[in-house]
Amino acid sequence: MTDHSNAVSPTTDDVFAARLARHHDELESLFRMLYGDSPELAVFERAMADCYAERPADLKKLDLEREQDPEWYKRGNMFGMTMYTDLFAGDLKKLAGKIDYLKEQKLTYLHLMPLLKMPHPDNDGGYAIEDFDTVDPLLGSNEDLAALTKKLRKAGISLCLDFVMNHTASSHRWAKAAEAGDPEYQDYYFCYDDRTIPDQYDAVVPQVFPNTAPGNFSWNEKMGKWVMTQFYPFQWDLNYRNPKVFTAMMTSVMHLANLGVEVFRLDAVPYIWKQFGTNCRNLPQVHTIVRMMRMMLEIVCPAVVLKGEVVMAPKELAAYFGTPERPECHMLYNVSIMVNLWAALASGDVRLLKRQADKLNALPDNCWFVNYLRCHDDIGWGLDEDEEVRLAIDPLKHKEFLYHFYEGAVPGSWAMGELYNYDEASKDARSCGTAASLCGVEKAIITHDKPAYEKAIDRDLLMHRAMAFLRGFPMLNCGDEIGQLNGWDYKEDPDRVADSRNLHRSKFDWKKAAERNTPGTLQNRLWEGMESLREMRDDPCFGPDAWVTTWDTHDDAILAVVRKEGERTIVGLFNFSNTDTYAALDSTADVTLPDRVDLKPYETKVIVAHE
């Protein structure tokens, strides 16, 4: 990073003014496009100035460093983890005492699940928020959060938090005021006296959770109105057509950035703009808001980056990066690769995975991804149905095979998991479970099957290695580094039993973690396997400018990925089948590869092809 300690610094007002001047015309134009001549523009600009003035000096120094190093998040040494604060450590103070464990893994990025003030117990894992400016008292205080981010920065770790843009909890003060009859706050949401407009919305807007939360509206008895609740009845959708909503939410983002948050995961961002007569997904106004948000950060706190959660068809993804001239998100969650990795493992067929990687590799250079295998959420089987048809795969039968396979209901399945949100009418379902349990470790332990146990560990490492070799940077789910198994005890907790995602949301097992340094244990083998991922990514071919492409192996069970940086070329080979096989590799004028590479079941090989 650039050393500014001896530079002659302009006044902070000059820095803010210069950044604002760079973006002012476009920011004002976009704001007017959405909100006309609303006086809220002045309120928004005042909020930016105030938040900049309040920004701590050490964070302003980080801003200056990152302005000189804008692609810091694309470095090959980026290595992430996601976790729940309470499940890992109990609260923020205790988590701050566990940073040595994170440093041991050379993490540079930590994503903590939602930790802002929420109702209990109905909070959708923290995604129902009743105060966007305050840490939940069960997890600590704002001061605890600021102290944690400071310790993490000292350790070289950037903190990521979710920003839940689409909705508030029904217990948020805005919702309470709306419920009490205040028309100003009813306009912060979508409230209707009768079913006329809700019915017209429902006719064209898909349901998010048709089985567990059917419909897009809920009746509120106290208010005597229908309110839009696309996710759950206790989550009220925000009305971003109201400029006061936009200004208030953006002010909360800046407030959290001033507490030291360096990355915001924009939860459910494709849903945030509602337009009557549309499906209320991926509308142009969504991109206008994200673009304004990006400019706001570059003006107030340019150290901060945006990560979009866009669980949509691949063709929708590129738009969320914007363009090099008018960027939006810095990076996206790589949902589609995650799903295709698990599909390839179950089927022993990498054709869909290869095709998906090709599509992502073809995106412009400004498109960057966070790759992962498991997270707090389910595995939703959103595969490319057009590509499945082209490959003579029946999309519905394939989906049914996959979710039944990962619940262990298909002959020959090694997996132990559960269904989430099964819908009898559409035959749709998602899958839950930890990486180790879905790869067969749990079943092999229960059945005392040593050969199956060895294969399960090989599968687990194959999946993590393939994930970490693809374009973007890898993020582990906390516990996967020690092979944590499913937490079936959630079924005994009345507050958790209704949501099968709690199967992979169990308390971190510190006793098992203590085994990570004992040779031969499951924990040690996976821990060392994750260390090998970091060693692999030390190669210059994992730099931000590396050329990445898949390669034909003449075997549908083997994925090959070629990485090239300057004169150096490496190839990663991943056997997704349970048989000995080999990759037959064709060379080109630019890329010279070995003709044949033998692979054992679930084996990975990384070969330096040229330097």
C-alpha positions, -999 to +999 in steps of 0.1 A: +000+000+000+011+036-006+028+054+023+012+088+027+028+096+060+053+121+046+030+135+019+016+170+021-021+164+027-048+187+016-074+197+041-101+171+047-127+196+033-106+197+001-105+159-001-143+157+003-149+185-021-127+170-048-144+136-045-179+151-045-170+173-076-159+142-095-194+126-090-217+154-083-233+159-118-240+122-123-252+117-088-276+146-090-288+135-125-296+100-112-312+112-081-335+135-101-342+107-125-358+087-096-371+115-074-376+146-095-371+179-077-373+164-042-355+185-015-341+152-002-312+156-025-299+184-002-305+162+028-285+133+012-256+156+003-256+170+039-256+134+052-225+126+031-207+157+043-216+149+080-205+113+077-172+123+061-166+148+088-173+121+115-151+094+098-123+084+121-087+094+111-074+059+107-103+050+083-096+082+063-060+070+060-072+036+048-094+055+022-063+072+008-044+040+007-071+022-012-076+050-036-040+042-047-047+005-047-083+002-059-081-035-068-069-046-034-098-071-031-086-089-063-052-100-050-044-138-050-039-138-012-075-128-005-090-156+016-123-153+033-146-169+059-182-164+068-197-171+103-224-162+129-209-142+158-229-160+184-223-195+170-185-189+167-177-170+199-209-158+217-206-121+212-184-094+195-161-090+225-154-127+227-150-129+189-123-102+192-105-126+215-105-153+188-087-133+161-055-155+165-076-184+152-085-164+121-049-152+117-037-188+118-057-194+086-042-162+070-077-148+065-080-114+048-118-112+048-144-120+075-181-119+067-202-118+099-239-127+095-264-100+104-257-085+138-278-054+139-307-050+163-334-076+155-365-091+171-363-124+188-369-152+179-385-143+145-357-126+127-349-149+097-314-155+109-309-117+115-323-106+081-352-089+098-337-057+112-354-032+135-325-007+138-299-003+110-277+018+132-274-003+163-257-037+171-281-062+187-276-061+225-273-099+226-241-095+205-227-064+220-226-026+213-215-003+185-184+003+205-177-034+205-181-035+167-157-006+162-132-022+186-135-055+167-130-039+132-099-021+145-084-053+158-093-071+125-076-043+104-045-047+125-046-084+116-050-076+079-087-087+079-115-067+063-149-070+079-180-076+057-215-071+070-248-077+053-268-046+044-304-058+042-318-033+017-351-048+007-371-047+040-372-039+077-385-060+106-422-054+113-409-042+147-388-014+131-398+021+144-410+031+109-432+000+107-446+007+142-454+043+132-471+030+100-490+004+120-502+032+144-517+050+114-490+076+105-494+082+067-459+095+064-444+062+075-470+041+057-454+056+026-421+040+037-437+007+028-464-006+004-497-004+023-532-009+007-567-008+021-580-037+001-568-065-022-572-047-055-536-037-060-520-066-041-539-090-063-526-073-094-491-075-080-495-112-072-506-119-107-471-111-121-447-111-091-432-145-083-433-157-047-400-160-029-411-187-005-443-202-019-444-230+007-433-214+039-444-178+032-470-179+004-481-146-012-464-112-014-487-094+010-498-098+046-528-084+064-520-061+093-549-060+117-537-030+137-532-009+106-562-023+088-542-026+056-524-051+034-486-046+035-460-060+010-440-088+026-422-106-002-400-127+021-418-133+054-448-116+071-425-101+097-403-084+070-420-054+054-407-044+020-393-008+018-406+017-007-375+031-025-398+053-046-399+074-015-366+095-014-367+096+024-363+058+024-332+061+001-316+088+022-322+071+055-309+038+043-278+053+027-270+072+059-271+039+078-246+025+053-222+054+059-227+051+097-217+014+096-187+022+074-176+047+100-176+019+126-150+001+104-171-021+081-151-024+048-174-046+027-212-045+024-230-076+011-262-061-005-288-087+005-316-094-020-306-063-040-325-073-072-358-069-053-355-034-040-375-015-067-412-023-071-429-013-104-465-020-109-471-044-138-436-059-137-421-089-118-403-065-095-369-081-102-337-066-117-355-033-128-334-005-142-340+016-110-322-010-090-290-003-109-296+035-105-297+030-067-266+008-066-247+032-089-256+061-065-245+040-036-212+032-052-206+070-059-216+078-023-189+054-010-163+068-033-170+102-020-173+095+017-153+062+024-136+049-007-119+021+013-154+004+013-165-020-014-199-035-023-206-072-028-240-080-044-261-110-035-277-117-069-294-151-069-306-147-105-300-162-139-264-158-152-275-133-179-286-109-151-252-109-133-231-086-155-255-056-151-248-055-113-211-047-120-221-017-140-195-006-166-159+004-161-170+040-166-200+037-143-193+008-119-219-006-094-209-036-073-172-044-069-180-081-067-208-106-065-215-138-046-208-166-070-240-185-064-242-202-098-207-217-096-215-230-061-246-248-073-229-262-103-200-275-082-224-295-061-243-307-091-211-319-108-201-338-076-234-357-074-236-365-111-199-370-118-204-347-149-187-313-152-203-302-184-227-277-168-200-265-144-176-259-173-202-241-193-211-219-164-174-211-157-170-202-194-199-177-192-184-160-161-149-160-175-163-142-206-176-113-185-156-080-186-125-075-164-145-054-139-165-085-129-152-102-098-166-130-077-165-144-041-165-182-046-178-205-019-192-239-013-214-234+017-228-204+036-256-196+060-281-203+033-295-233+014-283-247-019-310-236-044-308-257-076-309-228-101-291-245-130-290-233-166-321-250-179-314-241-216-280-256-213-294-288-196-318-292-225-290-288-250-271-315-232-302-338-232-307-334-194-343-331-182-341-300-159-369-311-135-357-347-132-321-335-127-332-311-100-352-338-082-322-361-085-299-335-069-320-326-039-329-362-032-292-372-036-281-346-010-307-357+015-293-393+011-325-406-006-309-418-038-293-453-040-255-449-039-257-414-022-230-407+004-246-375+015-265-366+047-286-334+044-322-321+044-346-305+021-356-269+025-387-253+012-400-283-007-430-273-029-453-302-039-469-283-068-437-273-086-415-301-072-390-275-063-367-278-032-334-267-019-307-285+001-292-280+035-261-295+053-225-288+060-199-294+033-184-324+052-218-340+057-228-334+021-195-349+009-201-381+029-180-377+060-209-380+084-224-411+069-190-428+067-183-421+104-218-434+114-213-466+093-177-471+103-168-474+067-131-465+064-128-466+026-160-444+023-144-420+049-113-416+028-133-409-003-155-384+016-124-364+027-111-366-009-144-352-021-144-324+004-109-313-006-117-316-043-146-293-039-127-267-020-097-268-044-119-265-075-137-236-059-105-218-050-090-223-085-118-204-103-119-167-111-124-146-079-114-154-044-124-182-020-145-179+011-149-208+036-180-214+058-168-214+094-165-250+105-157-264+071-120-260+078-123-286+105-150-308+089-178-298+112-208-321+107-246-314+107-262-300+138-292-323+141-300-310+176-318-280+160-348-302+159-350-301+197-352-263+198-387-250+193-374-216+180-352-233+153-370-265+143-391-249+116-361-239+095-340-268+082-312-243+073-304-246+110-289-280+102-257-262+091-261-233+115-247-249+147-223-238+174-186-239+164-170-270+180-139-257+197-131-291+211-129-305+175-110-274+164-083-283+190-077-315+170-065-294+140-028-299+150-031-336+157-018-356+126-043-380+111-074-365+125-102-353+102-097-318+115-060-319+108-064-333+073-089-306+063-070-279+081-039-288+061-060-291+030-072-255+034-035-244+040-027-260+006-054-238-010-036-207+002-002-221-009-017-228-043-030-193-046+004-177-038+012-184-075+014-153-097-012-169-119-037-159-092-030-122-097-059-099-106-048-096-142-044-134-148-061-149-179-084-177-168-102-202-190-115-238-189-100-264-211-112-296-228-101-328-211-120-353-234-136-366-202-169-352-189-159-361-153-127-339-153-127-301-151-096-284-163-089-247-157-059-229-172-044-198-156-019-177-174+001-146-161+029-133-184+050-163-195+038-186-167+009-210-173-006-235-148-035-259-152-057-273-125-073-307-131-102-319-110-116-354-112-153-354-101-157-391-106-152-422-084-130-439-110-094-438-122-093-418-154-071-394-173-073-360-189-062-357-226-051-321-231-046-304-264-020-277-267-022-245-287+003-221-301-001-200-268-006-228-243+015-259-241+001-286-219+010-323-211-008-347-235-021-370-207-025-366-169-037-396-149-061-389-120-074-410-091-110-408-079-117-372-067-081-362-072-068-327-079-035-319-097-020-285-103+007-285-130+030-258-140+027-261-178+050-233-188+072-206-174 
